[in-house]
């Protein structure tokens, strides 16, 4: 029996081999070919360094070829390199075997169609799930597909470097924590072409994650990097998640720059190169983001979070860049896909063009104080959201919207409260012009939410 819980909002993810094993992977491959009508076409397949990756990739490929499609196997690459290959080679579909930042026992699939358009729970993944549950899978093809292996690393490095101009940049020292993930393979060929020095941390591919979990959004997982940046006198540090499609930036003082503020720096760079460009930002991002975009002459469009929402919106508006507070950074010229490596290079270029440190670059951009994301476990998400909404609807100054959860803007401070897709949690973000206001309003909100 298929465990339907592995089909998430944006990908397929589960524990190996409890609810995601070779048989399930094979069926996903067969259903993927049927859903996208890929028989007779070619599917690009790759994996990250997880211990179960090779076995699951092999089984998925068997399912794809049994259904009559050919496979181009990239082997070990980052997720953004898989997206690049699908777009660059103009293939009709791709699959990445990864569980991104999850613990070592997890694995999964990120699936996309032509132009690296991601499948999601509302667009493709549900259909694939239903094909497997119903047993409505393609019969073995009379002529199974073939498998060809290729190395995309050189082409991908060239593609990433095309986003920046290395002329005239001052030399930088950057500490990079790959977390035993795919950045350890993808970064070195890129830095061979750069006037920067990098200090590697945990570049050895190891799906057992012997040093720390591959999830840099958790503060304890970047503590060592923070210390190393200061000890090395580095210009900044970068931490990648397991499949290297997200990166987190540490300033020269060892302080983590939030994902939305890193996106603000990237937006500044993009707008310097493309004046007037359209930039997307998710509803939870700091006000500093759209304010910078407008100040620099760009057009800022607010959107709900999630790559399956942001990518179509970027295509619709021909947006040059899109950023989320979760450190997903999307680039139009990267087939609208997210890339941690391109984000890192864009920030490095910005820093390399000025004399001051990265913290000085950020200071005039960001006048706000934030709570960071605070999770609260609640029995009834909807009832709690309604209670908070009712409380603030009595305030005539409050502007309320529901683009992504509940957002209330009271002018000198604002908050967003939204439900988790996967857990009985509400996620709170509060931002204000000074610390005292932020802390007072944060505590007031937590009292409402948790009582």
N, C-alpha and C positions, 0 to 999 in steps of 0.2 A: 504494500500500500504506500502511495506517495504521501509524504508529510507536506501538506499544503502550506505550512507555516514558513517554509524556506523561500516562498515567493514573496518578496518584500516590495516596497513602493518603488524602489529604483534598481533592484538587482535580485539575484537569487543567492541566498546565503544560509548555511547551516553548519552543524557540527559533523565532522567526518570521523568515522563512517556511520554514526548513529542515524542521522536523517538525510545525509547526502553522501552516497557511495557511487561506485562505478556504474551500477545498473541505472541509477537515477541520471547520472551524467550522460550515459549512452542515450537514454530516452529524451533528455533535453536536446541533445544533438539532432536526433531524428525529428522532434517536434519543431525545432528551430528552422530546419530546412523546409518542412511542410508549411509552416506559418508564413515564411517569407518567399515561398515558391522558388527555392534556390537550387532545386535539382537541375543539374547541367551547368550550374554556375560554380563560383569559387568562394569559399569562406576563409577569412583570415583568423587564425587561432594562435593564442599565446598564453603564457602562464607566469605567475610570480614564483618566489622561492619557497612557498609553503611546502611542508613535507609531503602532503597528499597531492600536490599540484601535478606531478608527472603522471600519476595513475589516473586522476580525473581528466586531465587533458587527453590522455590516450583514449579513454573510454568515450569522451565527447567526440573526438575525431572519428572513432569507429561508428558512432551513431550518424554523423554527418555523411561519411562515405557510404555507409549502408543505404542511406536515403538518396544516394545518387549525386551528391555534390563533391567537388574537389576541395582540397584543403591546402592552404599556404601556411605552414607552421613556422612562426617566428621564434619559437622556443622561449627563453627567459628574457622578458622585457618589462618595462613599466606599462601601466594601463594607458597613459597618454601616448606611448609609442604605438600601441595597438590601434588606437583611434586614428593616429597619423597615417598608419599603413593603410587602413581601410579607405581613408579619404584620398591619400596620395596615389594609391594604386587603382583607385576608382573601382573597388570591389563592392559587391552588393550586401555584404554582411561580415560581422566579426564577433569574436567571443574571447573574452579575457577570463582566465581561471584565477580568481583572487577572492580574498575576503577582506581586502583593504587593510583597515586598522584593527580588525578583530583579533582576539587571542589565537594562539597557535593551533588549537583544535578545530578552528573554523576554516571553511573554504566556500567557494561559490563561483558565480558567473556574472560578469557584466557583458551584456549583449547589445549589439548595435546593428543597424541596417546601413544602407548606402549613405555616403557623406558623413559617416560616424554619428548618425542620429541614434541616440540611445533608446532602447526599449525600456518601458517602465510598467508598473503594475496596471496602469490605465491604458497603455499602448503597447501591447505585445506579450508581456509576461503572463498576464491572465489567460490569454489564448493558448500560450504554450503549456501552461499548467493544465488547462481543460483538455487539450489534446492528449496529454499523458494520462489523466484520470479516466477519460473515456476509452482509452486504448485505440483512439483513432490516429494511429501513427502510420507512416508510409511503409509499405511492404519493402523488403530488401530489393534494391534495384538490380536489374539484370546485369548491368555493368557498374559495379561500385566505383565511387570516385577515387581519384589518385591523391597522394600526399607528397607535397614538395616542401623542402625546408629552405629557409633563406635567412640572411642576417640583415636586419634593418638599421643597425646601430649607427653606421656612418651617415646614411641618408637622414636619419632622425636628428643626429647631432647638427648637421648642416641646416636642417629646418629650424631647430631651436635657435641657432645662432643668427638666423635671418631676421629675428625680431629685434636685434640690437645692433648698434654701430659701435665697434670697439676702438675706433680712431679717437685719440686724444684723451682716453680715460686714464685716470691715475691708478697706479697699482693698488689692489686691495688684498687684504688677507681675510678669508672667509672660512669659518669652521663649519663643517658639514657633517651632521649626524644622520647617516643612512639607516640606522636602527636595524642593521643586518637585512635591510630590504633592498628593493630594486634600484634605488638611487645609487647604491654601491657599484652597480654595473653601468648605469646610464650616464653618470656624471663625468667620469674620467675622460672619455673621448671629447667631451664638450670643452672641458677646461684646458685641454691641449691647445686649443685655438684662442685662448683668452690671456690677457695681460694680468691675470689675477693668480694669487697663490691660494690653494685650499688646503685646509688641515682636515684629513679624513678621520671620522669616528665610526667604527663598526661598519666598514664597507664590505665585509665578508658576507656573502649570501648565506643565510642560515635561518630556515623556517622554524627552528625551535626558539628563536629570539632569546639568546642566552644573556643579553645585557639589559634589555628593558622591552616592554611590549611596544608594538609598532604604532602607537597612538599618541602623537605629540600634543593632542589637545588636552591631555591630562598633565597637569603641572609637574607631577613627580617624574614624568618621563623625559622632561627637558632640563632637569636640575643639573645634571652633569655637563650638558652642553652650555648652559648659562655660565657655569664656573669656568669652563674651558675657554669660552670667548674672552672673559676677563683676563684669565691667566696668560693667554696667547697675545693679548693686546690686539685682538682682531677687530676689523671694521664692523662685522656683524656675524651672526651665526644662522644656520638654517637646519631645521629638523624636518625630515620627510616621513610620511606614513609608509606602510608596508609596500604598497604598489606605486608609490611616488607620484600620485596624481595630485597630492596636496603638499604644501610646505608651510612651515611656521617660522617666522623671523624673530631673532633675538637681537636686540640692539647692542651697541658696544659696551654698555654698562651691565649687560646680562639680564635685561628686562625683556619679557616677551611682548612683542607687538601683536595686538589682536588681529584676527583675520580681516576684519572690516577696515582697519587702519592700514594694513599691508595693501589691501585692495585700493585704498585711497592713494597710496604712493604710486601704485601701478597706473591708476587712472591719470594721475598727474603726468607721468611719462608718456602715456598714450596720447593725451591731449596736446602735449608739446610737439608731437610728431604729426598728429592729425587734428588740427584745430577744428572745433565745432562738432567733433564726433559725438555720437550717442553712446552713453554708458548706462548699463543696467546695474541696479543694486537691490539686494533682498531687503525685505521690510524690517529686519532686525538690525540692520547696519546702523552705525553711528550717523548722526546728522552731519558729522564732519565730511562724510563721503559725498552726498549730493551737494553740499555747500561748496566744496572744492570744485566739483564738476561745473557748477553754474558759474563760479568765480573765474574759472579758466576758459569760459566760453563754450563749454560743452552742453549737451542735453542729457539730464539725468532722468531715468525712468525707474520708478519703484516697482518691484515685483515680488511675488511670493517666492519663498526659498525652494530649492530642489532643482536638480539639473534637468529633469524632464519638463519642468516649467520654464526655467530660464533660457535653455537653448532654443526652443521654438520662438520665444519672445525676442531673443537676439536676432534670429533670422528675420522675423517679421519687421523689426526696426532697423535691420542692418547695423546693429550695434558693434562697435569696435572691441568692446570689453565688457565683461560682466563680473561682479564680485559678490561673494557671500561672506557673512561673518564666520562661517565654518571653514574658511580658508580654501574654498573652491574658487578658482580663478579661470574664467572662460575667455577665449580669444577668437575673434571672428576669423583671423587668418590661420587658425589652428582647427579649421572645420567646426568652429563654434564649440569646441571641446575644451575641457579643463586641463591644465597642465601645471604641476608644481615646479617643474624645471624651468619653463618659460617665465613663470612668475618670478622665480629667483633671479634669473638673468635680467629681467626688466628692472627689478629693484637694484641689482648690482650696477647696472648702467647708470641709473639715476644717482646713486651714491658716488660712483666713479667720475661723474661730471662735475662734482662740487668739492670744495676743500673741507667743509665741515663734516662731522660725523652724522650718522643716520638719525640720531635723536634730535639734532638741530634741524634736520630736514622736516621732521615730523612736528616739532613744537608749534610752529605758526599755523599748521594745518588743523591741529586738534586742540580746541579749547575746552573739551568736555571731560567729565568724570563718569565712569561707568561701573556698574555693579558686577559685570561679568554675568554669565548665564547661571542662574540658580534654579535647581530642580526641586520640586515639591511633589511628594507622592500624595494623591488625592483619590477618594473613593469614586467621585463622579466629576469628570472633567467639565462636562457641559454645565452642570449646576454651579460649580465653583466659578467658571468663567462668567456666568450670568450674575452671580452675586457681586463679583468685582465690577462688572459693567454697570450694574444698578447703582453701586456706590458712587461711581464717577459721573454717571449721567446727570446727577444733581448739580454738578459743577458747570456753570454756563460757559466758562473759559475752555473746557475740555473739548477737544476735537477727537471723535471716536471713529475708528474704521476697523474693518474685519478682513482686510486683504490676506493676512496670515495670522490667524488667531485674533486676539484683541489688542489693538494699539490705541493708546490714549495719549494725546499730546496736549500738555497744559502750558505750552510756551517756553517757560524756563526749565522745564523738565518733561520727560515722557517715558513711557514704558510699553513693552510688548509682552503679552502673556499668551503662550500658545501650547496646545497639547502635543505630546510626543506621539509619533506614528506607531510606536512599537511597545510602549510601556505606559502604566497608569500614572504618568507624570505630567505636570505643567511646568513649562520652562519660562522663567522670568528674566527679562533684561530691563534695567533701569538706567537712564542717562540724564545728567543734569549739568548745569553750568558750574556748580561748586560741590565739594565733597559733603558738606553738611546737609544740603538739600537732598542729594542723592541718597545718603544713608537714612535720613528721616523718612523719605518716601519709600525706600526699599523695605524698611522695617514695618511701615504701615501696610504695605501690600502683602508682605509675608504673614502678617497678623490676620489679614482678611482670608488669604489663601489657605492657611494651615489651621484655622480655628474650627 
